Amino acid sequence: SSGINAEYGVHILKRAPSSYTLLWVSSCLMRLIQRERLFVVTEKKLEIRNLCLNYLANQPNELYITQNLTRLLVKVVKLGWFETVNEDYVFRQTVDDVQVFLKRDVPSCAVGIYILSCLIDEINESSTVRSLVRQRKIVSSFRDESLKSLFTLGLTSVKQLPVTTVNNDPGSAKLMDNVLQLLLACLT
């Protein structure tokens, strides 16, 4: 029954007619994944991940939709961190996939930085993984593979945003806030 629920949730997520439907479906999928993480197959998690990335990259969303889709995305990435498709750790590629956001306009860049910051927070959060050993393996793997490059990305972003731009442009101010949150997440 959980496979059917995940299947149905993904089906609705693909065709969400309104932001409220998107919010409701992403919340339901998040609860389903948290509750029945062992029964949601890798392909379904990957599909959820890809849908979230596509929505966040291509749809202008309200803040609450961006936050909810990002929470769903990072939970799926963490739970699938050691899962492979064709001997490839597809969930680990999320960090590289989000780099596309950073090459676009300021609002997209702010969303990309926000996703990376939330991913770091989620990876460090121990409540979503039942096994402490598994949690430590995920944290160690993430630290070894991605954390330094994300910290470097944050430092580079701070250098590239001049203070005058941040003071005069609300979008740039939001981007700077997200970059500082990313740097803080890297250091904690």
LINNOR-V138043 format. One record per pair of residues at least 24 apart in sequence whose C-alpha atoms are under 8 Angstrom apart, sorted by the first residue. I is the first residue (numbers start at 0). J is the second residue. Records with the same first field share a line. If there is no record, write none. Layout:
I: J + J
//
This chain:
1: 31 + 35 + 38 + 39
2: 38 + 39 + 40
5: 31 + 39 + 43
6: 43
9: 43 + 46 + 47
12: 50
13: 50
18: 60 + 61 + 64
21: 64
22: 63 + 64 + 67 + 68
25: 67 + 68 + 71
26: 67 + 71
28: 71
29: 70 + 71 + 74
32: 75
33: 127
36: 78
41: 79 + 82 + 83 + 84
44: 75 + 79
45: 75 + 89 + 90
47: 72 + 75
48: 72 + 75 + 76
52: 97
55: 110
56: 100 + 107
65: 110
69: 114 + 117
70: 117
73: 114 + 117 + 118 + 121
74: 121 + 127
77: 118 + 121 + 122 + 137
78: 128
80: 137
81: 137
94: 145
105: 170 + 171 + 174
106: 170 + 174
108: 174
109: 170 + 173 + 174 + 175 + 177 + 178
112: 174 + 177 + 178 + 181
113: 177 + 178 + 180 + 181
115: 149 + 181
116: 177 + 180 + 181 + 182 + 184 + 185
119: 181 + 184 + 185
120: 184
146: 185
149: 181 + 185
150: 181 + 182 + 185
153: 178 + 179 + 181 + 182
154: 182
//
